[in-house]
């Protein structure tokens, strides 16, 4: 969750920088368009002034036309970036919203998952506790049954053997 939160903060910073850059690109694209329009008018006026046999004038005109093409390319690049910025900002906003939704869902489900895990562990602990008590009860029942058999076997014995057995089973009788 920490990583997602830091990514959301980075996206928010990027979104804010796009807002600042949008205004910068607006100015840059407008200025480039104005320079381009001015350069086109200069090249058009130079074309009308060229004398067909003037080699230096034609070379200067080709140089101006090459510079005009470079300026057109740069202006188009700036305008392309300018027109893509809102779409980029929208994509960043959608990613940010998806991240926030994921963060909210994760935070919501974490609590219920921990509660479910806790209840499962408590159920398992309770089952083992019940099983332990049942096993202890079964052992006590077996021991009681075995002691009952010994008691009945002792009472059926001949009196001559009883004292000897009594000496070996002193643990059952309280001392006086």
C-alpha positions as CSV (number, residue, x, y, z in Angstrom):
1,X,0.0,0.0,0.0
2,X,2.9,2.3,0.7
3,X,4.3,1.9,-2.8
4,X,0.9,2.6,-4.3
5,X,0.5,5.7,-2.2
6,X,4.0,7.0,-3.2
7,X,3.1,6.3,-6.9
8,X,-0.1,8.3,-6.5
9,X,1.8,11.2,-5.0
10,X,4.3,11.1,-8.0
11,X,1.3,11.1,-10.4
12,X,-0.2,14.1,-8.6
13,X,3.1,16.0,-8.9
14,X,3.3,15.1,-12.6
15,X,-0.3,16.2,-13.1
16,X,0.5,19.6,-11.4
17,X,3.6,20.0,-13.6
18,X,1.5,19.4,-16.7
19,X,-0.8,22.3,-15.7
20,X,2.2,24.6,-15.4
21,X,3.7,23.3,-18.6
22,X,0.4,23.7,-20.4
23,X,0.5,27.4,-20.0
24,X,4.2,27.5,-21.0
25,X,3.4,25.5,-24.1
26,X,0.5,27.7,-24.9
27,X,2.8,30.7,-25.0
28,X,5.5,28.8,-26.9
29,X,3.1,27.5,-29.5
30,X,1.5,30.9,-30.0
31,X,4.9,32.6,-30.3
32,X,6.1,29.9,-32.8
33,X,2.9,30.4,-34.8
34,X,3.4,34.2,-34.9
35,X,7.1,33.7,-35.9
36,X,6.0,31.3,-38.6
37,X,3.4,33.6,-40.0
38,X,5.9,36.5,-40.0
39,X,8.5,34.3,-41.7
40,X,6.1,33.2,-44.3
41,X,5.2,36.9,-45.1
42,X,9.0,37.7,-45.3
43,X,9.7,34.7,-47.7
44,X,6.6,35.7,-49.8
45,X,7.9,39.3,-50.1
46,X,11.4,38.1,-50.9
47,X,10.0,35.8,-53.7
48,X,8.3,38.8,-55.3
49,X,11.5,40.8,-55.2
50,X,13.8,38.1,-56.8
51,X,15.0,38.9,-60.3
52,X,15.2,35.7,-62.4
53,X,18.9,36.0,-63.2
54,X,20.1,37.0,-59.7
55,X,22.0,34.0,-58.4
56,X,22.8,35.6,-55.0
57,X,19.1,36.5,-54.5
58,X,18.0,32.9,-55.4
59,X,20.5,31.5,-53.0
60,X,19.3,33.8,-50.2
61,X,15.7,32.8,-51.1
62,X,16.5,29.1,-50.8
63,X,18.2,29.8,-47.5
64,X,15.1,31.6,-46.2
65,X,12.9,28.8,-47.5
66,X,15.0,26.2,-45.7
67,X,14.8,28.2,-42.5
68,X,11.1,28.6,-43.0
69,X,10.7,24.7,-43.2
70,X,12.8,24.3,-40.0
71,X,10.6,26.9,-38.3
72,X,7.4,25.2,-39.5
73,X,8.7,21.8,-38.2
74,X,9.5,23.3,-34.8
75,X,6.1,25.1,-34.7
76,X,4.3,21.9,-35.6
77,X,6.2,20.0,-32.9
78,X,5.3,22.6,-30.3
79,X,1.6,22.5,-31.4
80,X,1.6,18.7,-31.3
81,X,2.9,18.7,-27.8
82,X,0.5,21.5,-26.9
83,X,-2.5,19.5,-28.2
84,X,-1.3,16.2,-26.5
85,X,-0.9,17.8,-23.1
86,X,-4.6,17.7,-22.1
87,X,-4.9,14.1,-23.3
88,X,-1.8,13.2,-21.3
89,X,-3.1,15.0,-18.3
90,X,-6.4,13.1,-18.7
91,X,-4.6,9.7,-18.8
92,X,-2.7,10.6,-15.7
93,X,-5.9,11.6,-13.9
94,X,-7.5,8.3,-14.9
95,X,-4.5,6.3,-13.6
96,X,-4.6,8.4,-10.5
97,X,-8.3,7.7,-9.9
98,X,-7.7,3.9,-10.5
99,X,-4.9,4.0,-8.0
100,X,-7.0,5.8,-5.4
101,X,-9.9,3.3,-6.0
102,X,-7.4,0.4,-5.6
103,X,-6.0,1.9,-2.4
104,X,-9.5,2.4,-1.0
105,X,-10.5,-1.2,-1.8
106,X,-7.3,-2.5,-0.3
107,X,-7.7,-0.6,2.9
108,X,-11.3,-1.7,3.2
109,X,-10.7,-5.4,2.5
110,X,-7.6,-5.6,4.7
111,X,-9.7,-5.1,7.9
112,X,-12.2,-7.8,6.8
113,X,-9.4,-10.2,5.8
114,X,-7.7,-9.8,9.2
115,X,-11.0,-10.3,10.9
116,X,-11.6,-13.5,8.9
117,X,-8.1,-14.8,9.6
118,X,-8.6,-14.0,13.3
119,X,-11.9,-15.9,13.4
120,X,-10.4,-18.9,11.6
121,X,-7.5,-19.0,14.1
122,X,-9.9,-18.7,17.0
123,X,-12.0,-21.6,15.6
124,X,-9.0,-23.8,15.1
125,X,-7.8,-23.0,18.6
126,X,-11.2,-23.8,20.0
127,X,-11.4,-27.1,18.1
128,X,-8.0,-28.1,19.5
129,X,-9.0,-27.1,23.0
130,X,-12.2,-29.2,22.8
131,X,-10.3,-32.1,21.3
132,X,-7.7,-31.9,24.1
133,X,-10.4,-31.9,26.8
134,X,-12.1,-34.9,25.0
135,X,-8.8,-36.8,24.9
136,X,-8.2,-36.1,28.6
137,X,-11.7,-37.3,29.4
138,X,-11.2,-40.5,27.4
139,X,-7.9,-41.2,29.2
140,X,-9.6,-40.6,32.6
141,X,-12.5,-43.0,31.6
142,X,-9.9,-45.7,30.5
143,X,-8.0,-45.2,33.8
144,X,-11.2,-45.5,35.8
145,X,-12.2,-48.6,33.8
146,X,-8.8,-50.2,34.4
147,X,-8.9,-49.3,38.1
148,X,-12.4,-50.9,38.3
149,X,-11.1,-54.1,36.8
150,X,-8.2,-54.1,39.2
151,X,-10.6,-53.5,42.1
152,X,-12.9,-56.4,41.0
153,X,-9.9,-58.7,40.4
154,X,-8.6,-57.8,43.9
155,X,-11.9,-58.5,45.6
156,X,-12.1,-62.0,43.9
157,X,-8.6,-63.0,45.0
158,X,-8.0,-65.4,47.9
159,X,-7.2,-63.7,51.2
160,X,-3.7,-65.2,51.3
161,X,-2.8,-63.3,48.2
162,X,-4.6,-60.1,49.1
163,X,-2.1,-58.7,51.7
164,X,0.7,-59.1,49.2
165,X,-1.3,-57.2,46.6
166,X,-2.3,-54.6,49.2
167,X,1.4,-54.0,49.8
168,X,1.9,-53.3,46.2
169,X,-1.1,-51.0,45.8
170,X,-0.4,-48.8,48.8
171,X,-0.6,-45.8,46.6
172,X,-4.4,-46.0,46.4
173,X,-5.0,-46.1,50.1
174,X,-4.4,-43.0,52.2
175,X,-1.8,-43.4,54.9
176,X,-3.0,-43.3,58.6
